[in-house]
Amino acid sequence: MAIQIVPHTEEKKPLVEAFNAKMHGGGSPYGFYVEPTPRWIPKREGQKVWRELYLAVKQSKDGDEEVVGGYALKPQVWLVNGEEHVVADWQGPFSLGAIDNKYAAMGLRMVRDMLKKQPLIYSWGHGGEDEPIVQMLRKMGWLLHETPFLFRICKPKNFLTKNAYLRDDEKKALAQDFLAYSGLGFLGLHTLHAALRVRSLKLRFEAQAEVVPELGPWADDLWERVRGEYAAIAVRDADTMNALASPEHDHDEWPEPIRLRIRKEGRDIGWAIVLERQQKGNARFGDMRMGMVADYLAHPDDAAEVVHAAFAHLRDLGVDMVMANQSHPKWVAGFEDAGFLKVDKRRIFCASPDLEKVLKPWTETREGLFLTNMDGHGPMGI
């Protein structure tokens, strides 16, 4: 029985539905996209970012077909040390190997197939170095680079009583209830965030955020001004960002994006794309109302101003907590200057050997590597 990896098509939709049913029936939470045309960034002429869907299809001697796996690619034009390259994120691979050892090798086969299609490939996420996929990539000689999680709590009482991650046993839950209802939690968390601001000496922020329907020519001007400040960054001109955070948002993988034009003293210094959603029974965030600073751009020296303006907008919307992920050291410092707490080693940037060559010298390039939650396969954490 031959297995081929082919583009997803309309004719394969029933096979994908059967694959998803088998995965869920076997206890896996994963499946694959039934629709062959991605609702988020389908491929269009002249676009600098798009998505492609592929299926692993097994064919029997009688000609019957069965989908046994799938993966998605997101090619995007990057600027690396001043030169343009098409660099692709990958999502997956998903296979029946999750529930049937007979297909245990499918994950490795699909990763190798991705590398044939897009040699400059990366992933940014994963739960830690003990994840099977991370261990496999390490054995394959991939570059692994750990990056932090950043967060700021707006409503300590709601954070302490509604989060799920820190309330996974009765003792922890009781302790947090005590902190919440005694007022000690409010005092402690606000003191902690304020201490970060004092440490940075950045006590006053002046930038203001304005909600806009899309990014315009002013965003192109900004991109041209600051692009040279980054060693490795996905292109962030207006057209690309309006594709990634489309004004015609029509999918439910994350909430509708809010686009912010950020100005200081009458001058455009940056933009931000933020999200907010009321959670219900989320495995990490419980029933909190969450905010995310999903993407942004500015000169690194203006990072704290842009982060604070984005945070203030989400805070004023009433969220309980604001989160973000970032790789660039100056932007991480900017988040801390804006009162965010940093938790190290929460995401891993995994780069293929060919991409690692493009990123050389890595010890220098990593200091200018810019990744946000919109990079990879999008801000799915909210």
WOKAPE-V922717 format. One record per backbone hydrogen bond with DSSP energy under -0.5 kcal/mol. CO is the residue of the C=O (numbers start at 1). NH is the residue of the N-H. E is the energy in kcal/mol with one decimal. If there is no record, write none. Layout:
BEGIN
co: [CO CO]
nh: [NH NH]
e: [E E]
END
This chain:
BEGIN
co: [2 4 4 6 9 10 12 13 14 15 16 17 18 19 20 21 22 23 24 36 39 41 44 48 52 53 54 55 55 56 56 57 58 59 60 64 66 68 69 70 71 72 73 74 75 76 77 78 78 79 79 80 83 85 85 87 88 89 91 94 95 96 96 100 101 103 105 106 107 108 109 110 111 112 113 114 119 119 120 121 122 123 125 128 131 132 133 134 135 136 137 138 143 145 147 147 148 149 150 151 152 155 156 157 158 159 162 164 169 170 171 172 173 174 175 176 177 178 179 179 179 183 184 185 186 187 188 189 190 191 192 193 194 195 196 197 197 198 201 208 210 212 216 216 217 218 219 220 221 222 223 226 227 231 232 233 237 238 239 240 241 243 246 257 258 259 260 260 261 261 262 262 263 264 267 267 269 270 271 272 272 273 273 274 275 277 277 282 284 284 285 286 288 288 289 289 290 291 292 292 294 295 297 299 300 302 303 304 305 306 307 308 309 310 311 312 313 314 314 315 320 320 321 322 323 324 326 328 329 330 331 332 333 334 335 336 341 342 343 347 348 348 349 349 350 351 352 353 354 355 357 361 361 362 364 365 366 368 368 368 369 370 371 372 375 378 379]
nh: [59 6 57 55 12 13 16 17 18 19 20 21 22 23 24 25 26 28 27 38 41 51 47 77 73 8 71 6 57 68 69 4 66 2 63 60 58 96 56 94 54 91 52 89 50 87 235 80 85 81 233 83 80 78 87 76 122 74 72 70 98 99 100 103 104 106 109 110 111 112 113 114 115 116 117 118 121 355 88 352 90 350 348 131 135 136 137 138 139 140 142 141 351 349 346 347 326 343 324 341 322 159 160 161 162 163 287 167 173 174 175 176 177 178 179 180 181 182 183 185 186 187 188 189 190 191 192 193 194 195 196 197 198 199 200 201 202 201 203 263 261 259 219 220 221 222 223 224 225 226 227 229 230 81 370 79 241 242 243 244 245 246 249 259 274 212 262 272 210 263 269 270 208 267 264 269 299 262 297 260 274 294 295 258 292 279 290 286 164 165 288 282 279 290 320 321 277 323 275 294 374 273 271 302 303 306 307 308 309 310 311 312 313 314 315 316 317 318 319 318 154 155 291 152 293 150 148 332 333 334 335 336 337 338 340 339 151 344 149 147 125 350 145 351 123 143 356 357 358 359 360 364 365 366 367 368 369 231 232 370 371 234 327 375 378 380 382]
e: [-2.7 -0.6 -3.4 -3.2 -1.2 -1.5 -2.0 -2.3 -1.9 -2.1 -2.8 -2.1 -2.1 -2.5 -2.7 -2.3 -1.5 -2.5 -1.3 -0.7 -0.6 -1.5 -2.0 -2.2 -2.7 -2.3 -2.0 -2.7 -0.7 -3.0 -1.0 -2.6 -2.1 -0.8 -1.7 -2.8 -3.4 -2.3 -2.4 -2.9 -2.7 -2.8 -2.4 -1.7 -1.8 -2.9 -2.8 -0.6 -2.1 -0.5 -2.0 -2.0 -3.2 -3.5 -0.8 -1.9 -2.6 -2.6 -2.3 -2.4 -1.9 -1.8 -2.1 -2.3 -1.9 -1.8 -2.0 -2.6 -2.1 -2.2 -1.8 -2.4 -2.0 -1.3 -1.7 -3.3 -1.5 -0.5 -2.8 -2.5 -1.4 -3.3 -2.7 -1.7 -2.3 -2.2 -2.2 -2.3 -1.9 -1.4 -2.4 -1.5 -2.4 -3.4 -2.0 -2.2 -1.0 -3.0 -2.0 -3.4 -2.7 -2.4 -2.8 -1.9 -2.2 -1.4 -1.8 -1.2 -2.2 -2.4 -2.3 -2.3 -2.2 -2.2 -2.1 -2.5 -2.7 -1.9 -0.8 -2.7 -0.5 -2.1 -2.9 -2.7 -2.1 -2.0 -2.1 -2.4 -2.3 -2.2 -1.5 -1.5 -2.4 -2.6 -1.7 -0.8 -1.0 -0.9 -1.1 -2.4 -3.0 -0.6 -1.8 -1.0 -2.2 -1.9 -2.4 -2.4 -1.8 -2.2 -2.2 -2.6 -1.4 -3.3 -2.6 -3.1 -2.3 -2.5 -1.1 -2.3 -3.0 -0.7 -0.7 -0.5 -2.5 -2.4 -0.6 -2.0 -2.1 -0.6 -2.2 -1.7 -2.8 -1.6 -2.6 -0.5 -0.6 -2.5 -1.9 -3.2 -0.5 -1.5 -1.6 -2.6 -2.5 -0.6 -2.7 -1.8 -1.3 -2.5 -2.3 -2.3 -2.8 -0.7 -3.3 -1.1 -2.4 -2.0 -2.2 -1.1 -1.4 -3.1 -1.6 -2.5 -1.5 -2.1 -2.9 -2.6 -2.1 -2.3 -2.9 -3.0 -1.6 -1.9 -3.1 -2.3 -1.0 -0.6 -1.5 -1.3 -2.4 -2.0 -2.5 -2.5 -2.2 -2.8 -0.6 -2.6 -2.3 -1.7 -2.4 -2.0 -2.5 -1.4 -2.5 -1.9 -2.1 -0.5 -2.6 -3.3 -1.9 -0.7 -2.1 -0.6 -2.0 -2.5 -2.7 -1.5 -1.4 -2.0 -1.1 -1.3 -2.8 -2.8 -1.0 -2.0 -0.8 -0.7 -1.8 -0.5 -0.6 -0.5 -0.8 -1.1 -0.9 -2.4 -0.8]
END
